[in-house]
Amino acid sequence: MRHFVMIFGLAALFTGQVLAQTNPVITSWLLNNTTTGSYYTQGNSTPVGNNILVNCQSVRYSSSWAYIATRGVPAYPTGPFLDGNPSQASDQNGIFKLPLNPQQNTGTATATTGGNIGLFINGVALFDYRDGVAWNTTTNALCGGPGNTPCSGTTYWNRDAIVAERSGFDCAKGHPAMGNYHHHQNPSAFDMDLTVISTICTLYDSDALYTIDNTEHSPLLGFAYDGFPIYGAYAYQNADGTGGIVRIKSGYQLRNITTRTHWADGTDVPNGPNVSTTYPLGYFREDYEFVSHPDDASYLDEHNGRYCYTPEYPCGTYAYFCTVDANHNSAYPYAVGPTFYGVKNAQKVTSITETTTTYTPVACTTPNPSISGNTTACVGTSQTYSVAAGPTGTAYQWNITGDYTVVDGCTLCDNTCTIIWNGSVGNISLQQTNP
């Protein structure tokens, strides 16, 4: 005899967040309006207060844009910068305008440039690989940067800051440019790498933005200037979220060269310095070549990203990754670049000229699906409901009302149902039919 069993009925009542606030470009920032930062001075292991608010101070959003107000100073202590850099992290007092719905650039890719190319969730700037120094092929000497003559015209061999300026990075792998504190690379502390290549943390310790954990998906660390998210070094092996957690790898590798006469694509260019101990392989960005790995999803594309599922984007997004090698040392191109995947339309603005809403974080609780009745959940979060599996041939009729998206299951054959609630109220119930 067949019989019907009503397992549960659940009304999902949501907190006061509106739908737009589920967008990670709005909700991911570290907000602070009370704590001020600190910095180290050379020879003193006790940081000194700088009286500058750390992290981000506010987030406002419209239907198309998010506006992040920040001083550009992190909560972890900065400095000292032992390469002679006289600057300190200073108040940037900026508003950064980022798109809520980033778009792929289907035309010619936009190259990254010097200066800000992204923003970390603590309001600190992201720079690309370069430090403004290059090889002058006329004088056969370095140009640009402190102590060098300015560069002019096309520069064919551009210096990599991560290699050339290591002694000037603080424990968190950052440094300032005219007061604009920034990271070129994975923002984890030097002494947390498996192979430690800088001793700066011994006297001037810092937690940095995050610590690499090879057992879990890396956190969302920031957004590039095309609006796509930036993650840390570890993620799901496959783009569909399967395969376990692995290190996500750069598709770039050092070329097998001893002289610098051609680019990786074969273009004959004015000569740079021969590879040597003074100018080792990797000293210039053009020392790298891109190699595609179509059969291994853990390798990234030429922009240093891929389309994939992430915890914040369970339905998929294009995402960049802060790449490291097997020793957790930073690996070129480090975060974003040398070109953007999307349309680069983010910018620093002096004011907001459209009507916006201020984002206010709301604490949320996860419902217990084994309890009937009303429960509170977060709009935009993934919720899984389940019952014990019945005998072979059991049918599960999931009845769902409201605005929702099915993530997994929820068919007649599934005793589990994972959905994302999109609206302000909804109901889920199950009718189980045993054979």
Buried (B, 14 or more C-beta within 10 A) or exposed (E): EEEEEEBBEBBBBBBEBEEBBBBBBBBBBBBBEEEBBBBBEEEEEEBEEBEBBBBBBBBBBBEEBBBBBBBBBBBBBBBBBBEEBEBBBBBBEBBBBBBBEBBEBEEEBBEBEEBBBBBBBBBBBBBBBBBBBBBBBEEEEBBBBEEBEEBEEEBBBBBBBBBBBBEBBBBBBBBBBEEBBBBBBBBBBBBBBEEBEBEBBEEBBBBBBBEBEEEEBBBBBBBBBBBBBBBBBBBBBBBEBEEEBBBBBBBBBEBEBEEBEBBBEEEEBBBBBEBEEEBEBBBBBBBBBBEEEEEEBBBBBBBBBBBBBBBBBBEEBBBBBBBBBEEBBBBBBBBBBBBBBBBBBBEBEEEBEEEBBEBEEEEBEEBEBEEEEEBEBBBBBBBEBBBEEBEEEBBBEBEBEBEBEEBBBBEEEBBBBBBBBBEBEBBBBBBBBEE
